Every structure is written in structure tokens, then in C-alpha cells.
Amino acid sequence: MSTLLAPATVMKVFLLLGMHPADAFSSTLALWVCAGYYAAFKLARQLSANANVATLLALLWFSFPIVWNSAQYSHLHFGFCALPVYVYAAQLLADTSTTPKRTAIVSAGVYFTTVVIAVFTDGYSFMMFAVASSILFLGQFVQNHDARTYILKFVSPVHLLAFASAYVLYSSYIGQSEYRPSDLDFFRGWALDLTFPFIPPKGTFWIWDVSGLSAVRNERDYWGDASTWVSTFMLPLILAVIYGSFKGSRGRASLGAFWAISLFGLYMALGPSLKVNSHRPDGAPRGMPASAASFPTGNAILSKHVPGFKNMRASYRWVALTYLGLWLALAYQMTNQQKRAGREDMLVLLAAIALMLPDLGKHIQNKMHQREMFFAIDRDLLKPLASAVTPEEVVLFAPSGNDFLANYLAPALNVRAFNVGGDKNVEAASKSWPPTIVQAATKPIDGMFSKRILNALLSGDVDVVILPKFDMLWGAHYWPIEHSKGKALSSHVEFLKSQPFLAVEEQDHLVIVRLSDQDGIFSDEKVSSMCLPDRCIEEQDFNPGKYPSQVGTIQNGVLYTDERRGYLLFGPYNYIRAGSYCIRIDADLDRAAGAYIDIASDNGATVLAKFPLKVGSDRSSLEKMLLSLDEPAQRLELRIFVESDTKLALRSVQLKPTSSEITCAD
């Protein structure tokens, strides 16, 4: 739900100036931080805080865990750093009721530009911008009778036009109106537990650790991950707001919009179900099923049906709105101009900042280590790859996934990669990939993995396939990293090395595979003898993880019926090119009882052929069946349906090309 296009555009300028990518990223982030700090300061001053208090209030924003702990998610970090900018732009637009018409038009232009920048920075903070600004404008309309005409006739149209335009621009850029939403279990798992804002987790906030007031939390015992409890601790801010409420120097009515922003953020952060010190049972997934929840909050209707809301699956991140609303309320309350009261305010703010900061020594040391890690990646991956690939070649890092590291390596090498990073990007991009790339990139390392790689190369859709021995997501976070895929890849690498028409270079962390530059080293006959994924299906030695089944049991690699009605097997959802094919089944069939095999495509939507299973004189082998495809089949599967009284033991199933269009030829 993000592109990071706006920061990336600035990074591009720094890269053109000769900066290293790590420094270009840091410099761009520094600009966003400076803009956020300036906007927070101006907001505080606009709310009548004096300069010293406003300076600390701006610093307070960046001490919030939701801001500094979001650094592991680049788009989110940029967005949360810029939230004060978004609110300041909204305040400028709303406050121009008392300023000249020319100033109002300038403020509208600033607001429109800010909205567009926000949508091309981060989706979460963009949605929060929409909610916060809408509440602020509504509050202004309700409280300020003199401004109602201005809000209704000028601010509201500008507001709606800005967000509608941003949505259209974003949809046009990504080529679709929205992403496929996640299951509500994810929303529940990554939602706020009501104990998290009040009890800090151990090992994060140094003052609380030293005082012994932090609690042990880990991903084994709690739903979601560590970000849900590290990012949401806000007790010091709550105490500061309580302190401010006792000052009582200004009317309470003006605080209504700020409280509304805070409460709405809290409500959405709770997710679809309420959690109060909720623990995850042993072996349960990180996503929280409805059966494990106490009672619903009612916001599932937004998370399930409303555009924008239904893509904000990490519910706890809504707590940034709670921080924002409380921060605005605190800034509004700290307006006493008496010197003594000003000093008290500053002491309260300094205490709140200190109580929400991590161990700064460790934090800075960790950032320095990450920069060193960046240069280690250059040394260990980028430099060896530069000698193995040629600029402008088309490459594929396989299998694909959240391979963010490829997003750095590919442009640094000046090659064109199919890999696009996050899961939503892969989902969108794969719709335009050639079928051979879809199969090679999106399927796991299984028995057919090396043949899918070979098929992609033979098709000419890719020049080089790179097989990382490590996880491309976590390799971008922690380097060096263990070779978690090395063992699974080893047999496939040996197979690829054995092919005389392939050139395979094995490096310390990667394996580079391309077609050999020797002409005539392979022939159509040799290729056709291989069971390549776009022209052949060959399954045997069944196991539950390799070939799905609705019914039946597996013993010693053989799939047996078990007196249940349903599909004994289905899959593997391959792209198969047009042509004539022979289906061979090796099985023992003692009783057919209405069983049949059919061949379907497009996730079962189109049945291409259907053959009844018959008991023959030789029960150890079933009759061969001919399949003709006039055009390529997408996501083809072989399905064997059995009745409860069918008796069948399946050893293997094959779909292979045949030269005959009349019968299966051996």
C-alpha cells in the first residue's frame, strides 16, 4: 500500500550527485525529519506554546516509539516523520478564513501538493492524514460559526478534490484501484493489546529496564510481532496530557477535535476484537482467529469493506493517530506564559521524552552497524555479481518473495529484474510476467524447481537466473545471514550443472545460471525428453506437501482412497503450452464406482476434458488418455474424483507431449 516514490525521487537526485545509496537514503530521511520537526514546531506555536516549549514538543514527536521504531519499514518511517507536516498543511488551510484570498489559494495549493506527496510516500500515514484532516475541518465547522461558510464552500471542496486526485494518481501509477485485502485474522493478530500502552516491554526502554518496571514479551507468547508492543507504549505521553489538563487555562471545547483524532486512532488500533493481556497458545499462528478473541470491537466492517481501511492490516499502526491527537492536545494545553509554569512544562516534556526513548547508546551503535552492513553487502554480493552479469541483461532472483535486497542489487548492477520487493508489488507485477517467469518465480523450491529455472532460460524470457542461498527479505535486515536455502538448492544446482547447455557459476552466497554461449549444444529432441513445466506434469512419490488432496491417505508414496467422496488429487496449476498430450496413470483400480479424471484450467473454472476411470484386465495400469490443447492453458490441473466406494491406489500421474493427434504414442 505504498510506493515510497516521493522520497525515492529525492534519493535519485542525491545519487546523481554521486552519493552512495546508503548516504542518499539517510540524507533524504534527514530532509523528511527536518520537515516534520519544523512543522511540529510551527503547529505548537500556532497552538500558542512559547518557543522553548514548542521546541521540546517538536522533539517529543520524534521520541514516540511509533515513529522511531518504524525505521525498519522505510515507507512507514517516512510517513510518520511527516505526519506533523500533513496536519500543519491542514491547519494552514483551515486558518485562512481570516487571511486574504491570495493566501487562501496558496494554502490550498500547499495542501493539495502535500496530499499528493503523502499518497506517494506511505499508505498508512496517507489514510491517517485523511482521517485527521477531516476531523480537524469538521471540528472547525462545528466550533467556529464565523468560518462555516468558508469551511463548507472552500476548504471542503479543496479537501475532497485533493484526496480524490491523489487516489486517481496513485491508482493510475500502480495500474489498479486497490490491493487484495488480508484476512481479518491478520488484523486481529497485529492489533493493539490494551496493556501495551501502559506497560513497556523489557529490553527496549532503558529507564524502565533500569527501574525494573518493564515486562518480558516475546513473539512466542503474544499475537503479531514485536512491533505491536514496542511501538505502542505511551504511558509518559498520557501522564503529560493529564498534567496539562489540570492547567485549565483554556476552554475545553477546542480540544474536541484532538480527542476525536486520538480516540478514533485507538479504536482502529484495537482491531476487529478486543485484546487485554491476550496470549497466543503454543503452535497457534501469529494471526488471531475470531475464536480466540473475547468480543468484537465492531470496526471489522471498516477493515473488511471500506477502501483504504481494508488494506491497513497491521491494525496497531493506527495508534499513530492516538499519539497525534494526544500530542495536539498537549500542545494546546501548554500555553501558560508564566515563567515558572513554562519551566514546569519543559521539565514534564523532558521527562516524557526521556521515558519514551530507547537506549540511545545501543540505538546509535545499531544504526552504525547497519551502515557497515550496507557496505558489507556491496563487498559480498554486489561486487561478485558485477563480474557475472552484464548491464541491461534481464535477470530473475528465484524464487521471488519479499526480496527487497534484489531492489537494491538490480539497479546498482544496471540490470532489469522481474523482482519488485514486497508481496503486494509481486501480486501486481506478476500479472504481466510471461508464464515461464510466473512459474519459476512464484513457486517454492520443490522437485520441479530446477526444471522451472531451465524452462525460463530456454524460453528466452530471462537472460540470467540468480539463486540466492539466503532469504532475500532478512538478508536486507541482517548481513551476513545464514544460508537458509542452501540445502534445499543443492540438488537443483547439481542438476543444472549437469546440463551441458547451461553455464552455472556458484559464488559464496549466490548461484548464477545462464544458457551456455556454445551454439548447437542442445537440441529440440533433448529438450523434449525433459519434463519441463510448461509442457509436462510428472508426479510420483506422493506426499501431502507436494500434491494436494481432499481425500485419501498416503503410504510409502502411494495415494490410496479412504472411503470418502471427493478429489483424490488436484493441481499443480501449471501453465501448459498448446499441443497434444498423453495422460498416463499408474495405479491399481479394483472398483471404479463412478470415479473419473478431468483436466481443468483457470483454477478449475474451465474443464478441458473428462475421462471415466474403468477397471481393465490389467488392474496395475489404467488406459492412456489423449488431451489436445488448441491454445495455452493457464493454471492447468489434473483432478481425480472418487466416490466413497471407489478402490484405487495411485502410484504416479503423467502429462507429456505426444506427436500423435489421434492416440497416445509411446
Order of alpha helices (4+ residues) and beta strands (2+ residues): alpha-alpha-alpha-alpha-alpha-alpha-alpha-alpha-alpha-alpha-alpha-alpha-alpha-alpha-alpha-alpha-alpha-alpha-beta-alpha-beta-alpha-alpha-alpha-beta-alpha-beta-beta-alpha-beta-beta-beta-beta-beta-beta-beta-beta-beta-beta-beta
